[in-house]
Amino acid sequence: MKETDIVIIGGGAAGMMAAAGAAEGSRSRIILIEKMPRTGRKIIISGKGRCNLTNLKDWNSFSPHIHPKAGFLKSAFYGFPPEKTIEFFMDNGLRTVVERGDRVFPASYSSADVVDTLVKAVRKSGTEILTGQEAVSIEKKGEYFETVLSSGSAVRSGKVIIATGGLSYPATGSTGDGYVWAEKFGHSIRRCFPSLTALVPAGYKVLPDKTPGKGHIDRKYSLSELGKSLEGNQLKNILLTVTIDGDTAAEEFGDIDFTDGGIEGPVGFKVSRKCVNAIVNGSKVKFLIDLKPAVETGALKKRIETLWNEISQDGRSRRKSFGEKFRILLGKLMPMSLADGFMRTGGSMDVQRLAARLKSWEFDIAGYVGYERCVVTAGGVPTDEVSPKTMESKLVKGLYFAGEILDIDGDTGGYNLQSAFSTGMLAGRSAAMK
């Protein structure tokens, strides 16, 4: 049986940063175990391959983007804030750039460079990396932990850090193993559900008679004619109002995208956590999109009347049908690529009521894309069962948690990776210190 001081299970953002943290100023022997053939698989696909690795906001501006209890992250954040994350990557050879919204990216805009830099730092720390080896069991035996691997070998250690991630993108290795081990050690698991995911309007997909789960609509289902007419459109500077069971639950200004999954983009992702949770609980979710938030309804009506008169009096419109002229009108008020999808929703075409429709384009939300394509998992090991000062379990001495396995998740914009880096660094440092 191999012996070491610290075993880290999971070679993602939190696990690799935990290895770097554990090696700081200590002589700890560290083994990092990753069941996939290489580490950092989920980082590779983050930010569509660009990897928004952190966000430079200070704690007061950062914390509102963390759910459900941001206070748990405070000590870890101050111990390893975004500035230290940037310094860490710079020290290991990766330059970064800052974009709108304080978002930080690798200067190369390549997520592979982020992974390579992390691996380089972990190897430099002296950590032994075991890839393609799955931890199949972890047991506490006296003062030590025994971790059995799929190869049949075992590792004995004084500390174990579980950084296995959640359930999102299971193809990257996030299959919920850590939740099983946490429960075996006596921890409860807060109900998990997808967050930062596509929300699917009613009629957007061609669905089988029965779909599994409460509101889960797999991304693999084909687009309906409505979905095809909307897919590929991006709406900028819109106001999205979300209602849950008829009550206003959120209002967000910004951009949304219609994709092969449903409604995504910065604003779509921002409200997805609240919407998915509501759908899972059996509530009705509706979107009201104001396509012209900067224009009052009265002024918009006058603008539409003027445009309609110009179109009707144009000699080229003499032989056109009402529908053809109405489409021309829409083309002057929105991207023409959106016109067909807009006309497929909201009932009959009516010039008089068009302003109201543009100010409140309604979508009933039928469901959401699940773990197969969501960015992060909400839920997990409850934060009141873990010490915020060390990331050590309050139930089992020597057991630590870091990253997505914990019941904290963030909005899109670099918040989730920074949370993983901060909790990973704190878990590693704490395990080595003790």
C-alpha positions in Angstrom: 0.0 0.0 0.0 1.3 3.4 -1.0 1.5 6.0 1.8 1.3 9.8 1.6 0.3 12.8 3.6 -2.6 14.2 1.5 -4.8 12.6 -1.2 -6.7 14.9 -3.5 -9.5 13.3 -5.4 -10.4 15.3 -8.6 -8.1 16.9 -11.0 -10.2 20.0 -11.9 -9.8 23.6 -11.0 -10.3 23.1 -7.2 -8.3 19.9 -7.0 -5.2 21.2 -8.9 -5.3 24.5 -6.9 -5.6 22.4 -3.7 -2.4 20.6 -4.7 -0.6 23.9 -5.2 -1.9 25.3 -1.9 -0.8 22.2 0.0 2.7 22.4 -1.3 3.2 26.0 -0.3 5.9 26.1 2.4 5.4 22.5 3.4 7.0 19.2 2.8 3.7 17.3 2.5 3.7 14.4 0.2 0.7 14.8 -2.1 -1.1 12.5 -4.5 -3.8 13.9 -6.9 -6.1 11.3 -8.3 -8.1 11.9 -11.6 -10.2 9.2 -13.2 -10.2 10.8 -16.6 -7.1 10.3 -18.9 -6.1 13.9 -18.3 -6.8 16.6 -15.8 -8.8 19.8 -16.3 -11.4 18.4 -18.8 -14.1 20.7 -17.7 -11.8 23.8 -17.8 -11.1 23.0 -21.4 -14.7 23.6 -22.4 -15.3 26.6 -20.1 -16.2 29.9 -21.7 -16.6 28.2 -25.1 -12.9 27.3 -25.0 -11.8 30.8 -23.9 -12.0 30.2 -20.2 -13.1 33.2 -18.1 -10.9 32.2 -15.2 -11.8 34.9 -12.7 -13.5 38.2 -12.0 -11.7 41.2 -10.6 -14.6 42.6 -8.4 -13.9 43.2 -4.8 -15.8 41.1 -2.2 -18.7 43.5 -1.8 -19.4 43.4 -5.6 -18.4 39.7 -6.0 -20.5 38.2 -3.2 -24.0 39.0 -4.7 -23.1 36.7 -7.5 -22.6 33.7 -5.2 -25.6 31.5 -4.1 -27.2 30.5 -1.8 -25.0 31.7 1.1 -22.1 33.8 -0.1 -20.8 34.4 3.5 -19.3 30.9 3.5 -16.9 31.8 0.8 -15.6 35.0 2.4 -12.6 33.6 4.2 -11.5 31.6 1.2 -11.9 34.6 -1.0 -9.8 36.9 1.1 -7.2 34.2 1.5 -6.9 33.8 -2.3 -8.7 36.7 -4.0 -8.9 37.3 -7.8 -5.6 39.4 -7.8 -3.8 36.4 -6.3 -5.3 34.1 -8.9 -3.9 36.3 -11.7 -0.5 36.5 -9.9 -0.5 32.7 -9.6 -1.0 32.2 -13.3 1.5 35.0 -14.2 4.1 33.4 -11.9 3.6 30.2 -13.8 3.9 31.8 -17.2 0.4 32.6 -18.3 -0.5 36.2 -19.1 -4.1 37.4 -18.7 -6.3 40.2 -20.0 -9.3 42.0 -18.5 -12.5 42.5 -20.5 -15.9 44.2 -19.9 -17.5 43.3 -16.5 -14.1 42.8 -14.8 -13.9 39.3 -16.5 -10.3 37.9 -16.8 -9.2 35.6 -19.6 -5.9 34.1 -20.6 -4.2 36.5 -23.1 -4.2 33.6 -25.6 -8.0 33.1 -25.1 -7.2 29.4 -25.0 -8.6 27.3 -22.1 -6.0 24.7 -22.9 -3.3 27.1 -21.8 -5.0 27.5 -18.4 -5.0 23.7 -17.9 -1.4 23.4 -19.0 -0.4 26.2 -16.6 -2.2 24.5 -13.7 -0.6 21.1 -14.5 2.8 22.8 -14.7 2.3 24.3 -11.2 1.1 21.1 -9.7 4.1 19.1 -11.1 6.4 21.9 -9.9 5.0 21.5 -6.4 6.1 17.8 -6.3 2.6 16.4 -6.4 2.2 13.0 -7.9 -0.6 13.0 -10.5 -2.4 9.7 -11.1 -4.7 10.0 -14.2 -7.0 7.3 -15.5 -7.3 6.0 -12.0 -10.7 6.1 -10.3 -11.1 6.2 -6.6 -13.7 3.5 -5.9 -13.8 3.8 -2.1 -12.6 5.9 0.8 -12.6 4.7 4.4 -11.4 6.2 7.6 -9.4 3.7 9.6 -8.3 5.2 12.9 -6.1 8.3 12.2 -5.8 7.4 8.5 -7.8 7.3 5.3 -7.6 4.4 2.9 -8.4 5.2 -0.7 -8.8 2.2 -3.0 -8.3 2.8 -6.7 -9.9 1.1 -9.7 -6.5 -0.5 -10.5 -6.8 -2.4 -7.3 -4.0 -0.5 -5.5 -4.7 1.6 -2.4 -3.3 4.7 -0.8 -3.1 5.5 2.9 -3.1 9.2 3.9 -3.6 11.4 6.9 -5.8 13.8 5.0 -8.3 13.6 2.0 -9.5 16.5 -0.1 -12.6 15.7 -2.2 -12.7 18.0 -5.2 -14.7 15.9 -7.6 -17.0 18.6 -8.9 -20.8 18.2 -9.3 -22.9 16.6 -12.0 -22.6 19.1 -14.8 -21.0 17.9 -18.1 -20.7 14.2 -17.0 -18.6 13.5 -20.1 -15.8 15.4 -18.4 -15.9 13.1 -15.4 -18.3 15.0 -13.1 -20.7 12.1 -12.2 -21.4 12.9 -8.6 -18.9 10.5 -7.0 -18.1 12.9 -4.3 -21.7 13.1 -3.1 -21.7 9.4 -2.5 -18.5 9.5 -0.4 -19.7 12.6 1.5 -22.9 10.8 2.5 -20.9 7.7 3.6 -19.0 10.0 6.0 -22.3 11.2 7.4 -22.8 14.4 5.4 -26.2 15.3 4.0 -26.5 16.5 0.4 -28.6 19.5 -0.5 -30.8 18.8 -3.5 -28.9 19.2 -6.7 -30.2 20.8 -9.8 -28.7 22.4 -13.0 -27.7 26.0 -13.1 -26.4 28.3 -15.8 -28.3 26.4 -18.3 -30.6 26.9 -21.3 -34.3 27.5 -20.5 -36.7 26.0 -23.1 -39.8 27.9 -24.2 -43.0 25.9 -24.8 -43.1 24.6 -28.3 -39.4 25.2 -28.9 -38.5 21.5 -29.2 -40.1 18.4 -30.7 -40.7 16.3 -27.6 -41.7 12.7 -27.1 -44.9 11.9 -25.4 -43.1 11.6 -22.1 -39.9 13.4 -20.9 -38.0 12.2 -17.9 -37.8 14.4 -14.8 -39.6 17.5 -13.7 -39.0 19.9 -16.6 -35.8 18.3 -17.9 -35.7 18.7 -21.7 -32.6 17.0 -23.2 -30.6 19.2 -25.6 -30.6 16.3 -28.1 -34.3 16.8 -28.9 -34.9 18.4 -32.3 -36.0 21.9 -32.7 -39.6 22.6 -33.7 -40.4 25.1 -36.5 -40.6 27.8 -33.8 -37.2 26.8 -32.5 -35.7 26.8 -35.9 -37.1 30.3 -36.6 -35.5 31.7 -33.4 -32.2 29.7 -33.2 -29.1 31.8 -33.9 -30.6 35.2 -32.9 -29.0 37.3 -30.3 -31.0 40.1 -28.6 -29.0 42.9 -27.1 -30.0 45.4 -24.4 -33.4 43.9 -23.7 -35.3 43.8 -20.4 -36.3 40.4 -19.2 -39.0 40.0 -16.6 -39.4 36.5 -15.0 -42.7 35.6 -13.3 -43.1 32.5 -11.2 -46.7 31.5 -10.6 -47.8 34.9 -11.8 -45.5 36.9 -9.4 -42.5 38.9 -10.6 -39.4 37.0 -9.5 -36.6 38.8 -11.4 -35.9 41.6 -13.8 -32.6 41.7 -15.7 -31.2 44.0 -18.4 -28.7 42.8 -21.0 -28.4 40.2 -23.8 -30.0 36.8 -24.5 -29.3 34.2 -27.1 -31.6 31.8 -28.8 -29.6 28.5 -29.3 -30.3 24.9 -30.1 -30.9 24.4 -26.4 -33.3 27.3 -25.8 -32.8 30.7 -24.2 -29.2 31.3 -23.0 -26.8 34.3 -23.0 -25.7 36.4 -20.0 -29.2 37.3 -18.9 -30.7 33.9 -19.6 -28.0 32.2 -17.5 -28.4 34.7 -14.7 -32.0 33.9 -14.1 -31.7 30.1 -14.9 -30.9 29.1 -11.3 -34.1 30.6 -10.0 -36.2 29.3 -12.9 -34.9 25.7 -12.7 -35.5 25.6 -9.0 -39.0 26.8 -9.5 -39.8 24.3 -12.3 -38.4 21.5 -10.2 -40.8 22.6 -7.4 -43.7 22.4 -9.8 -44.1 26.2 -10.4 -45.0 27.9 -13.7 -42.3 30.1 -15.2 -42.9 32.8 -17.8 -40.6 35.2 -19.6 -41.7 38.7 -20.6 -39.1 40.3 -23.0 -39.1 44.0 -23.6 -37.4 44.5 -26.9 -37.5 48.3 -26.6 -36.8 49.1 -22.9 -35.5 52.6 -23.7 -38.8 53.6 -25.5 -42.1 54.3 -23.7 -45.1 52.4 -25.1 -46.8 55.6 -26.3 -43.8 56.8 -28.2 -43.4 53.3 -29.7 -47.0 53.3 -30.9 -46.4 56.6 -32.7 -43.2 55.3 -34.3 -45.1 52.2 -35.5 -47.9 54.2 -36.9 -45.5 56.4 -38.8 -43.6 53.5 -40.2 -46.9 51.7 -41.2 -48.1 54.7 -43.0 -44.8 55.0 -44.9 -44.9 51.4 -45.9 -48.6 51.5 -46.9 -48.1 54.6 -49.1 -45.0 53.3 -50.7 -45.7 52.4 -54.3 -43.8 49.2 -54.0 -46.3 48.0 -51.4 -49.3 48.5 -53.6 -49.7 44.8 -54.5 -48.3 43.4 -51.3 -50.5 41.5 -48.9 -51.0 42.7 -45.3 -48.7 39.9 -44.1 -45.9 41.0 -46.5 -46.2 44.6 -45.4 -46.3 43.6 -41.7 -43.1 41.7 -42.2 -41.5 44.8 -43.7 -42.7 46.7 -40.6 -41.1 44.2 -38.3 -37.8 44.4 -40.2 -37.7 48.1 -39.3 -38.2 47.3 -35.6 -36.0 44.1 -35.1 -33.5 42.0 -36.9 -35.3 40.5 -39.9 -34.0 37.0 -38.9 -36.2 37.3 -35.8 -39.4 38.3 -37.6 -40.6 34.8 -38.4 -40.2 33.6 -34.9 -41.8 36.7 -33.5 -44.9 36.2 -35.7 -45.1 32.5 -34.7 -45.7 33.6 -31.0 -48.3 35.8 -29.4 -51.4 35.3 -31.6 -52.5 37.2 -34.7 -50.7 40.1 -36.4 -52.1 43.5 -35.4 -50.5 46.8 -36.0 -52.4 48.4 -33.2 -51.2 45.9 -30.6 -47.7 45.6 -31.9 -46.2 48.1 -29.5 -47.6 46.1 -26.5 -46.1 42.9 -27.9 -42.7 44.4 -28.5 -42.8 45.7 -24.9 -43.9 42.3 -23.5 -43.0 39.4 -25.8 -44.2 36.4 -23.8 -42.8 32.9 -23.5 -44.0 30.1 -21.2 -41.0 28.2 -20.1 -41.6 24.5 -20.5 -38.3 23.2 -19.0 -34.6 23.4 -19.0 -31.5 21.6 -20.3 -30.1 19.3 -17.7 -26.7 18.3 -16.5 -25.7 17.1 -20.0 -25.0 20.8 -20.9 -25.3 23.0 -17.9 -22.3 25.0 -16.7 -22.6 24.3 -12.9 -24.4 22.3 -10.4 -26.4 24.0 -7.6 -26.7 22.2 -4.3 -24.3 19.7 -2.8 -22.5 19.3 0.6 -24.2 21.9 2.9 -21.9 24.7 3.9 -23.0 24.5 7.6 -21.3 21.1 7.7 -17.9 22.5 6.6 -15.6 25.0 8.3 -15.4 28.2 6.2 -12.0 28.9 7.8 -10.4 25.7 6.6 -12.8 23.8 4.3 -12.5 20.8 6.7 -15.5 18.7 7.5 -17.1 19.4 10.8 -18.0 15.7 11.0 -14.8 13.9 10.0 -11.4 15.1 11.1 -8.9 15.3 8.2 -11.6 15.3 5.5 -11.8 18.5 3.3 -14.1 19.7 0.5 -13.4 22.2 -2.3 -15.1 23.4 -5.4 -18.4 22.5 -7.0 -19.1 19.7 -4.6 -20.0 22.3 -2.0 -23.4 23.9 -1.9 -22.2 27.2 -3.5 -22.5 28.2 -7.1 -22.1 31.5 -8.9 -23.4 33.5 -11.9 -21.6 33.4 -15.2 -18.6 35.8 -15.4 -15.7 34.0 -13.7 -17.3 33.6 -10.3 -17.5 29.8 -10.3 -13.8 29.3 -11.3 -12.7 31.8 -8.7 -14.7 30.1 -6.1 -13.1 26.8 -7.0 -9.6 28.3 -6.9 -10.2 30.0 -3.5 -11.8 27.0 -1.8 -9.2 24.7 -3.3 -6.3 26.8 -2.2 -7.7 27.1 1.3 -8.4 23.3 1.6 -4.8 22.5 0.4 -3.2 25.0 2.8 -5.3 23.9 5.7 -4.6 20.2 5.1 -0.9 20.8 4.9 -0.8 23.0 8.0 -2.5 20.4 10.2 
